[in-house]
Amino acid sequence: MKGYEILEKTLDTLDLSPVFGNPGTTEIPMLRGIRKYYLTLHDSIALGMADGYSQYNNTASIVNLHSLPGLGNAMSFLNTAKWNRSPVVVTAGQQDTRHIVYDPILSGDLMHTVSGIVKYSYEIKNPADIPVAFRRAKAIAMTPPRGPVFISVPMDMMDYDAENISYRDTKINTGYNDPDAIKEIVERINKSKHPALVFGYEIDVYNAYEEAEKFAEKLGVEVYSEPLASRGTFNTENIRYAGDLLPASTLMNLKFLNNDLIIFIGGDITFYPYLPSLPFPGKDVIFIGTDISHKTGDSYMVNPKVFLRDAVKLVKNKGDFTRPKDYMYPNRVARQRLSMGVDYVLFNAKKLFSDYTIVDEAISSSENVRATFGYGYRKYFTAKSGQLGWATAASLGIGINNQKTLVIIGDGAFMYTVQGLWTAKRYNIPVKFLVLNNGGYNILKSFSKSYFPEMERREYFQLDLDIEAVSRGFGVETRTADKDLSDLQWLHEGNYPKVLVVNTEKTVEKMFL
């Protein structure tokens, strides 16, 4: 059996399909047996699609990149897959080993290139390696904390023969339980005077929303979301929900002034920008989950869903926190009508898209997006790494199996991977794009306003984009919204990709200290 035939059967056995990619000559030998393939116009978009696909479907996905040039094109997306804990099996063609000693073009040290980003990497040395290497790759990618892996496939390996090959899938147990640890944690909670809860992205991974709400209700204390969560963490409509933590140590410390115990469940801390304050001085801090960085506090490796299910029976009530109603929100929305402020736009968008999955790359308005649409199971995704260009690509991977997908994205971010519209159109992936056009990189202007005021008005922070013309160039229906936002109804209609541009207020808010 030839190498490419072994690869075909291996991917079928491991249920690694479809393949996302942008092939080159080094990939043609390995693609001969691949039947379901999504073509993108840039390698990076292929990796982003695989990232979104794996997160939404809670499974490993596979992407095929074009040797070292294609891998280089996709490196920022590979880094985001690492930050997002996305189990993506990344493959790339390598030059024919029979002349690689001469350093031919389209060759390179692929293993060194991905070092430090992927959880596992291997270059095929023999076609008999294929089932073992890919099985290991999938298993390691899916083992918590999940993340990308890499396999290099030299061209000539696809035409060599191998026999007596064994094929079988892999199964990963993630139901980690530790009754002694749960008992110990409960004792610490019950002895505390005023604990606080912080839920993280693993609540969405393990679909532990119901368990999280029951636990929060039993304790009766304030609930926060981990800073810059890559996906949903808690039902934001719950009266115990106190909001998202901002990724600055000083601001987090202010939130927890009155708490003696801070309990992170399925999440972690993330910092940006630098502030001199140490996190949580004088506080007792616990981290519970299957993805723990051990940056501070005490760590317990327990599946969050299992912990919440078992611990709720044992914890005592510690308060009766109720989120205060934001009476000023309707007023803010109304005041922004004439200026087309972001809160006004999102308020109206939610009326039609409340049951959609939101893929967020609004950046300077991301806090508004999170607050308006809230969290729910598989209802919110963003790039934990801070990368631009991810949302368009990831939404296509999500949209393959979810016909209700809305991308909320800034004008600058939209242009990073606008070629993704071609893929959306070609495969009729019904993703809707709401482009918030503020005419520039507002997140950079805001950062400059706080720390480097002389930079805020630099000409390279200003944009003047004809987004309608660009989008239509890829064959996607596009409009620019009128003042009453009636075009939101047009965006909502139809089961095919569309783009709606909204020219929003250009005021630069001060989002940093």
C-alpha positions as CSV (number, residue, x, y, z in Angstrom):
1,M,0.0,0.0,0.0
2,K,1.3,3.4,-1.0
3,G,1.9,6.2,1.6
4,Y,-0.9,8.4,0.3
5,E,-3.3,5.4,0.5
6,I,-2.2,4.8,4.1
7,L,-2.7,8.5,4.9
8,E,-6.2,8.3,3.4
9,K,-7.2,5.4,5.5
10,T,-5.6,6.9,8.6
11,L,-7.5,10.1,8.4
12,D,-10.8,8.2,7.8
13,T,-10.1,6.0,10.9
14,L,-9.3,9.1,13.0
15,D,-12.3,11.0,11.7
16,L,-9.9,13.8,10.7
17,S,-12.1,15.4,8.0
18,P,-12.6,17.8,6.3
19,V,-9.1,19.0,5.4
20,F,-8.6,22.8,5.3
21,G,-5.8,24.2,3.2
22,N,-4.1,26.0,0.4
23,P,-2.0,23.4,-1.4
24,G,1.3,23.7,-3.2
25,T,3.4,21.3,-5.2
26,T,4.8,19.7,-2.0
27,E,1.3,18.8,-0.9
28,I,0.0,17.3,-4.1
29,P,1.4,13.8,-3.4
30,M,-0.4,13.5,-0.1
31,L,-3.7,14.9,-1.3
32,R,-4.5,12.2,-3.8
33,G,-6.7,10.3,-1.4
34,I,-8.4,13.3,0.2
35,R,-12.0,13.7,-0.7
36,K,-13.4,16.5,1.4
37,Y,-11.3,19.6,1.2
38,Y,-12.0,23.3,1.8
39,L,-9.8,25.6,-0.2
40,T,-8.7,29.0,1.1
41,L,-6.8,31.7,-0.7
42,H,-4.2,32.0,2.0
43,D,-2.7,29.4,4.4
44,S,-3.5,31.4,7.5
45,I,-7.2,31.3,6.7
46,A,-7.1,27.5,6.5
47,L,-5.6,27.3,9.9
48,G,-8.1,29.7,11.3
49,M,-11.0,27.7,9.8
50,A,-9.6,24.5,11.4
51,D,-9.3,26.4,14.8
52,G,-13.0,27.5,14.6
53,Y,-14.1,24.1,13.5
54,S,-12.4,22.2,16.3
55,Q,-13.6,24.6,19.0
56,Y,-17.2,24.6,17.9
57,N,-17.4,20.9,17.3
58,N,-15.3,19.9,20.3
59,T,-13.1,17.7,18.2
60,A,-9.7,17.6,16.6
61,S,-9.5,19.1,13.1
62,I,-6.8,19.0,10.4
63,V,-5.2,21.6,8.2
64,N,-2.7,21.2,5.3
65,L,-0.2,24.0,4.8
66,H,2.3,24.5,2.0
67,S,5.7,23.6,3.2
68,L,7.8,26.3,5.0
69,P,6.3,29.3,3.1
70,G,2.7,28.2,4.0
71,L,3.7,27.4,7.6
72,G,5.3,30.9,7.8
73,N,2.1,32.5,6.5
74,A,0.1,30.8,9.2
75,M,2.3,31.2,12.2
76,S,0.2,33.8,14.0
77,F,-2.9,31.6,13.6
78,L,-0.9,28.7,15.0
79,N,0.0,30.8,18.0
80,T,-3.7,31.7,18.4
81,A,-4.6,28.0,18.3
82,K,-2.2,27.5,21.2
83,W,-3.7,30.3,23.2
84,N,-7.3,29.2,22.4
85,R,-6.4,25.6,23.3
86,S,-7.6,24.4,19.9
87,P,-6.8,20.7,19.0
88,V,-5.7,21.3,15.4
89,V,-3.6,18.7,13.6
90,V,-1.3,20.9,11.4
91,T,0.4,19.2,8.4
92,A,2.7,20.5,5.8
93,G,4.5,19.0,2.8
94,Q,8.2,18.7,2.9
95,Q,10.6,18.4,0.0
96,D,11.6,15.0,-1.4
97,T,14.2,13.6,1.0
98,R,16.3,12.3,-1.9
99,H,17.6,15.8,-2.7
100,I,16.9,17.7,0.5
101,V,20.6,17.6,1.2
102,Y,21.0,20.3,-1.5
103,D,18.6,22.7,0.2
104,P,16.0,22.9,-2.6
105,I,13.4,25.6,-2.6
106,L,10.2,24.8,-0.6
107,S,12.3,22.9,2.0
108,G,13.3,24.0,5.5
109,D,13.5,23.1,9.1
110,L,9.8,22.8,9.8
111,M,10.2,21.1,13.1
112,H,12.3,24.0,14.5
113,T,9.9,26.5,13.1
114,V,7.0,25.2,15.1
115,S,9.1,24.5,18.3
116,G,7.6,26.2,21.3
117,I,4.1,26.5,19.9
118,V,2.9,23.0,19.3
119,K,2.4,20.2,21.8
120,Y,3.9,17.5,19.5
121,S,5.8,17.5,16.2
122,Y,7.1,14.7,14.0
123,E,8.4,14.3,10.5
124,I,7.4,11.1,8.6
125,K,10.5,8.9,8.1
126,N,8.6,5.9,6.6
127,P,5.1,5.4,5.3
128,A,4.5,2.9,8.1
129,D,4.9,5.9,10.6
130,I,1.7,7.5,9.3
131,P,-1.0,5.7,11.4
132,V,1.1,5.9,14.6
133,A,2.2,9.5,14.1
134,F,-1.3,10.8,13.3
135,R,-2.9,8.8,16.1
136,R,-0.4,10.2,18.6
137,A,-0.9,13.7,17.2
138,K,-4.7,13.6,17.6
139,A,-4.4,12.1,21.1
140,I,-2.0,14.7,22.3
141,A,-4.0,17.5,20.7
142,M,-7.1,16.4,22.5
143,T,-5.4,15.8,25.9
144,P,-6.0,18.8,28.3
145,P,-4.8,21.4,28.1
146,R,-5.6,21.0,24.4
147,G,-3.6,22.5,21.6
148,P,-2.1,22.3,18.1
149,V,0.3,19.6,17.0
150,F,2.4,19.3,13.8
151,I,3.3,16.6,11.3
152,S,5.8,17.2,8.4
153,V,5.2,14.9,5.3
154,P,8.0,14.6,2.8
155,M,6.8,14.2,-0.8
156,D,8.5,10.9,-1.5
157,M,7.0,9.2,1.5
158,M,3.7,9.2,-0.3
159,D,4.9,6.8,-3.0
160,Y,6.8,4.4,-0.9
161,D,5.2,1.1,0.1
162,A,4.4,-0.3,3.5
163,E,2.4,-3.4,4.6
164,N,0.9,-4.9,7.8
165,I,-0.4,-1.5,8.9
166,S,-2.7,-1.3,12.0
167,Y,-5.4,1.4,12.1
168,R,-7.4,2.5,15.1
169,D,-8.8,5.6,16.6
170,T,-7.9,7.1,20.0
171,K,-10.1,8.0,23.0
172,I,-9.1,10.5,25.6
173,N,-10.7,10.5,29.1
174,T,-11.2,14.1,30.4
175,G,-13.5,13.3,33.3
176,Y,-10.7,13.9,35.9
177,N,-12.0,13.4,39.4
178,D,-10.4,13.6,42.8
179,P,-12.8,13.2,45.7
180,D,-10.1,14.1,48.3
181,A,-9.3,17.3,46.4
182,I,-12.9,18.3,46.1
183,K,-13.4,17.7,49.9
184,E,-10.3,19.9,50.6
185,I,-11.5,22.7,48.4
186,V,-15.0,22.6,49.9
187,E,-13.5,22.9,53.4
188,R,-11.5,26.0,52.3
189,I,-14.7,27.5,50.9
190,N,-16.8,26.8,53.9
191,K,-14.1,28.3,56.2
192,S,-13.9,31.5,54.2
193,K,-15.8,34.6,55.1
194,H,-16.4,36.2,51.7
195,P,-15.3,34.1,48.6
196,A,-15.7,35.1,45.0
197,L,-16.0,32.9,41.9
198,V,-14.3,33.3,38.6
199,F,-15.4,31.0,35.8
200,G,-13.3,30.4,32.7
201,Y,-13.4,29.0,29.1
202,E,-13.5,25.4,30.2
203,I,-17.1,25.9,31.3
204,D,-17.9,26.1,27.6
205,V,-15.6,23.3,26.6
206,Y,-17.3,20.9,29.0
207,N,-20.7,22.5,28.8
208,A,-20.9,23.0,32.5
209,Y,-23.2,26.1,32.4
210,E,-26.0,24.5,34.4
211,E,-23.6,23.2,37.1
212,A,-21.9,26.6,37.3
213,E,-25.2,28.3,37.9
214,K,-26.3,25.9,40.6
215,F,-23.0,26.3,42.3
216,A,-23.1,30.1,42.2
217,E,-26.7,30.1,43.5
218,K,-25.7,27.8,46.4
219,L,-22.8,30.1,47.4
220,G,-24.7,33.3,46.7
221,V,-21.5,35.3,46.0
222,E,-20.4,37.4,43.1
223,V,-19.3,35.7,39.9
224,Y,-16.8,37.0,37.4
225,S,-15.5,35.8,34.0
226,E,-11.8,35.2,33.6
227,P,-10.0,38.1,31.8
228,L,-10.1,38.0,28.0
229,A,-11.9,34.6,27.9
230,S,-11.7,33.0,24.4
231,R,-15.2,31.7,24.7
232,G,-18.2,31.7,27.0
233,T,-17.8,31.2,30.8
234,F,-21.1,31.7,32.6
235,N,-24.7,32.7,31.9
236,T,-24.4,36.5,31.9
237,E,-28.2,36.9,32.6
238,N,-27.8,35.3,36.0
239,I,-28.2,37.7,38.9
240,R,-24.9,36.6,40.5
241,Y,-22.9,37.7,37.5
242,A,-20.7,40.7,38.3
243,G,-19.0,41.0,34.9
244,D,-15.7,40.3,33.1
245,L,-12.4,40.8,34.9
246,L,-10.1,43.2,33.0
247,P,-6.6,41.8,32.4
248,A,-4.7,44.3,34.6
249,S,-3.5,43.2,38.1
250,T,-4.4,46.5,39.8
251,L,-8.0,46.4,38.4
252,M,-8.5,42.8,39.5
253,N,-7.1,43.6,42.9
254,L,-9.7,46.4,43.3
255,K,-12.5,43.9,42.4
256,F,-11.4,41.6,45.2
257,L,-10.8,44.1,48.0
258,N,-13.5,42.6,50.1
259,N,-12.9,38.9,49.3
260,D,-10.6,36.6,51.3
261,L,-10.9,33.6,48.9
262,I,-10.8,33.7,45.1
263,I,-11.9,30.5,43.3
264,F,-11.0,30.2,39.6
265,I,-13.0,27.3,38.0
266,G,-12.0,26.3,34.4
267,G,-10.0,29.5,33.8
268,D,-6.9,31.4,34.6
269,I,-5.4,34.9,34.8
270,T,-4.2,36.9,31.8
271,F,-2.4,40.2,32.0
272,Y,-2.1,43.2,29.7
273,P,-0.8,45.9,29.9
274,Y,2.0,45.8,32.5
275,L,1.1,47.2,35.9
276,P,3.4,47.0,38.9
277,S,0.8,45.5,41.3
278,L,1.2,41.8,42.2
279,P,-1.9,39.8,41.7
280,F,-4.2,39.1,44.7
281,P,-1.8,40.1,47.6
282,G,-2.9,38.6,50.9
283,K,-5.7,36.6,49.3
284,D,-6.3,32.8,49.3
285,V,-6.5,31.7,45.7
286,I,-7.6,28.4,44.2
287,F,-7.5,27.2,40.6
288,I,-9.7,24.2,39.6
289,G,-9.7,22.7,36.1
290,T,-7.8,20.7,33.4
291,D,-5.8,23.7,32.2
292,I,-3.9,25.4,35.0
293,S,-0.8,27.6,34.5
294,H,0.4,27.5,38.2
295,K,1.2,31.3,38.0
296,T,-0.1,31.8,41.5
297,G,-2.4,30.2,44.2
298,D,-3.0,26.5,44.6
299,S,-4.0,24.2,41.8
300,Y,-6.3,21.2,41.6
301,M,-6.5,19.1,38.5
302,V,-10.3,18.3,38.4
303,N,-12.7,18.5,35.5
304,P,-14.8,21.6,36.2
305,K,-18.1,20.0,35.4
306,V,-17.3,17.1,37.8
307,F,-16.1,19.4,40.5
308,L,-19.2,21.7,40.3
309,R,-21.6,18.7,40.2
310,D,-20.1,17.1,43.4
311,A,-19.1,20.2,45.4
312,V,-22.5,21.9,45.2
313,K,-23.8,19.2,47.6
314,L,-21.3,20.2,50.2
315,V,-20.7,23.9,50.1
316,K,-22.4,26.4,52.4
317,N,-24.1,29.6,51.5
318,K,-21.8,32.6,51.8
319,G,-23.9,35.6,50.8
320,D,-26.8,36.9,48.7
321,F,-25.1,39.0,46.0
322,T,-27.3,40.4,43.3
323,R,-26.0,42.3,40.4
324,P,-27.2,45.9,40.4
325,K,-29.3,46.9,37.5
326,D,-27.6,49.2,35.0
327,Y,-30.3,51.9,34.7
328,M,-28.0,54.1,32.5
329,Y,-27.8,51.5,29.7
330,P,-31.0,52.5,27.9
331,N,-30.0,56.1,28.2
332,R,-26.6,55.4,26.7
333,V,-28.2,53.5,23.8
334,A,-30.7,56.3,23.1
335,R,-28.0,59.1,23.3
336,Q,-25.8,57.2,20.8
337,R,-28.5,57.0,18.1
338,L,-27.6,60.1,16.2
339,S,-23.8,59.5,16.5
340,M,-24.2,55.8,15.6
341,G,-22.4,54.7,18.8
342,V,-21.4,51.1,19.2
343,D,-23.9,50.4,22.1
344,Y,-26.7,51.6,19.9
345,V,-25.6,49.4,17.0
346,L,-25.1,46.3,19.1
347,F,-28.4,46.9,20.9
348,N,-30.3,46.8,17.6
349,A,-28.2,43.9,16.3
350,K,-29.1,41.8,19.3
351,K,-32.8,42.1,18.5
352,L,-32.3,40.0,15.4
353,F,-29.2,37.9,16.3
354,S,-29.7,37.0,19.9
355,D,-29.7,33.3,19.0
356,Y,-26.6,33.4,16.9
357,T,-23.0,32.4,17.7
358,I,-20.9,35.5,17.9
359,V,-17.4,35.5,16.6
360,D,-15.8,38.7,18.0
361,E,-13.0,40.7,16.6
362,A,-14.3,44.2,17.3
363,I,-11.2,44.8,19.5
364,S,-11.9,48.3,20.7
365,S,-15.6,47.4,21.1
366,S,-15.1,43.9,22.3
367,E,-16.1,44.7,25.9
368,N,-19.4,46.1,24.5
369,V,-20.0,43.0,22.4
370,R,-19.5,40.7,25.4
371,A,-21.7,42.8,27.6
372,T,-24.5,43.1,24.9
373,F,-24.7,39.5,23.6
374,G,-23.5,37.7,26.7
375,Y,-22.3,34.1,27.0
376,G,-23.9,30.7,26.4
377,Y,-22.9,27.3,25.3
378,R,-21.0,27.7,22.0
379,K,-22.3,31.2,21.7
380,Y,-19.2,33.3,21.9
381,F,-15.6,32.9,20.4
382,T,-12.7,35.3,20.1
383,A,-8.9,35.1,19.7
384,K,-7.2,34.8,23.1
385,S,-3.9,35.9,21.6
386,G,-5.0,39.3,20.5
387,Q,-4.4,38.5,16.9
388,L,-6.2,40.3,14.1
389,G,-7.7,38.4,11.1
390,W,-8.7,35.3,13.1
391,A,-12.5,35.9,13.3
392,T,-13.2,35.8,9.6
393,A,-11.3,32.6,9.2
394,A,-12.6,30.9,12.4
395,S,-16.2,31.9,11.6
396,L,-16.0,29.9,8.4
397,G,-15.0,26.8,10.3
398,I,-17.8,27.4,12.8
399,G,-20.3,28.2,10.0
400,I,-19.9,24.8,8.3
401,N,-22.0,23.2,11.0
402,N,-23.7,26.3,12.4
403,Q,-26.0,28.3,10.1
404,K,-26.4,31.0,12.7
405,T,-23.0,32.6,12.9
406,L,-22.4,36.3,13.1
407,V,-19.0,38.0,13.0
408,I,-18.7,41.3,14.7
409,I,-15.5,42.9,13.5
410,G,-13.7,46.2,13.1
411,D,-12.8,47.7,9.8
412,G,-9.1,47.2,10.2
413,A,-9.4,43.6,11.4
414,F,-11.8,42.7,8.6
415,M,-9.1,43.6,6.0
416,Y,-6.6,41.1,7.4
417,T,-8.2,38.0,6.0
418,V,-10.8,39.5,3.7
419,Q,-9.9,36.7,1.2
420,G,-12.0,34.4,3.4
421,L,-15.1,35.9,1.7
422,W,-14.1,33.9,-1.4
423,T,-14.2,30.6,0.6
424,A,-17.5,31.6,2.2
425,K,-19.0,32.3,-1.3
426,R,-17.5,29.2,-2.9
427,Y,-18.9,26.8,-0.3
428,N,-21.9,28.8,0.5
429,I,-21.0,29.1,4.2
430,P,-23.8,31.3,5.6
431,V,-21.7,33.5,7.9
432,K,-23.0,37.1,8.4
433,F,-20.4,39.9,8.9
434,L,-21.2,43.1,10.8
435,V,-18.3,45.4,10.2
436,L,-18.0,48.3,12.7
437,N,-16.2,50.9,10.6
438,N,-14.7,53.6,12.8
439,G,-12.1,54.7,10.2
440,G,-9.0,53.6,12.0
441,Y,-7.2,51.4,14.5
442,N,-9.0,52.7,17.6
443,I,-7.5,50.2,20.0
444,L,-4.1,51.7,19.1
445,K,-5.4,55.3,19.5
446,S,-6.8,54.4,22.9
447,F,-3.6,52.9,24.1
448,S,-1.7,55.9,22.8
449,K,-4.1,58.2,24.6
450,S,-3.3,56.6,27.9
451,Y,0.5,56.1,27.6
452,F,1.8,57.9,24.5
453,P,-0.5,60.8,23.7
454,E,1.8,62.2,21.1
455,M,1.1,59.0,19.0
456,E,-2.7,59.1,19.0
457,R,-3.1,61.1,15.7
458,R,-0.4,59.4,13.7
459,E,-1.5,59.1,10.1
460,Y,-0.8,55.3,10.0
461,F,-3.5,54.8,12.7
462,Q,-6.1,56.2,10.2
463,L,-7.9,54.1,7.6
464,D,-10.0,55.0,4.6
465,L,-11.4,51.8,3.3
466,D,-14.0,51.0,0.6
467,I,-15.1,47.8,2.3
468,E,-18.2,47.5,0.1
469,A,-16.1,47.4,-3.1
470,V,-13.7,44.9,-1.6
471,S,-16.4,42.6,-0.4
472,R,-18.3,42.7,-3.6
473,G,-15.1,41.9,-5.4
474,F,-15.3,38.4,-3.8
475,G,-18.9,38.0,-5.0
476,V,-20.5,38.5,-1.5
477,E,-23.6,40.7,-1.2
478,T,-22.7,43.9,0.7
479,R,-24.4,47.0,2.0
480,T,-23.5,50.1,4.1
481,A,-26.2,50.6,6.8
482,D,-28.5,53.6,6.8
483,K,-29.1,55.7,9.8
484,D,-32.0,53.8,11.1
485,L,-30.1,50.4,10.8
486,S,-33.0,48.8,8.9
487,D,-30.3,47.0,6.9
488,L,-29.8,44.7,9.9
489,Q,-33.0,43.0,8.8
490,W,-31.4,42.5,5.3
491,L,-28.3,41.0,6.9
492,H,-30.4,38.6,8.9
493,E,-32.3,37.3,5.9
494,G,-31.1,34.5,3.6
495,N,-29.0,31.4,4.2
496,Y,-25.8,32.6,2.5
497,P,-22.8,35.0,3.4
498,K,-23.4,38.7,3.6
499,V,-21.5,41.8,4.8
500,L,-23.1,44.9,6.4
501,V,-20.8,47.9,7.0
502,V,-21.9,50.3,9.8
503,N,-20.1,53.6,9.9
504,T,-19.8,54.1,13.7
505,E,-18.9,57.0,15.9
506,K,-15.1,57.8,15.7
507,T,-14.6,59.0,19.2
508,V,-11.6,57.4,20.9
509,E,-12.5,56.0,24.3
510,K,-9.9,55.7,27.0
511,M,-9.8,52.0,27.6
512,F,-6.5,51.8,29.5
513,L,-5.4,53.2,32.8
